[in-house]
């Protein structure tokens, strides 16, 4: 319940304050969002499987975001940023769809 309240407060604060994203951070934001979504859907799948752990979720969430951003940062420094960003999006997208399919099987039984 505390997490839901925190999410609601965070969304409201974001809408009211309208924080600006620094220019240097803009290329990494979409990658970080997709990495965070991967962690969230992975946690939902683990919850349906009965193996959810809040500690694992927090570590997965933070490490997914940091590693994805570091891969894209490294790609930028090597001059292949868009290619690595596409690779990260594809891999995380496959994981997200896999987790959503497992959640759907749990909910619908098919």
Phi, psi and omega in degrees: 000322179296321179296319179295316177298319177297320177296315180297314179298318179297318179295316179297314178299320179296321179289323182283313185278336180047067182293145179267138177269127179300147182304320183291341182265343185303321180294337185266343184297313179298322179295317180296322179294315179295320178296320178293320177298322177300316179295320181294313179292328174295321177292320178297319178297316179298323179296316178294328178281351179080021182236022182293139175224125181296326179296315178296320179298312181297315180295318179296316181300307182294313183293322177301313182295313183294313182294317178299316179294321179294322178297315180292321177300314178299319177298320176299317181292330180272352180087012180235035183304310181298323180293316179291323177298318178297318178299316179296316180298318181296312181297312180293325177297318177298317179295320179297312180295326176295316178294320179295322178297318178294321178296317178300318178297322178293317184287312186265347180072020179222000000 
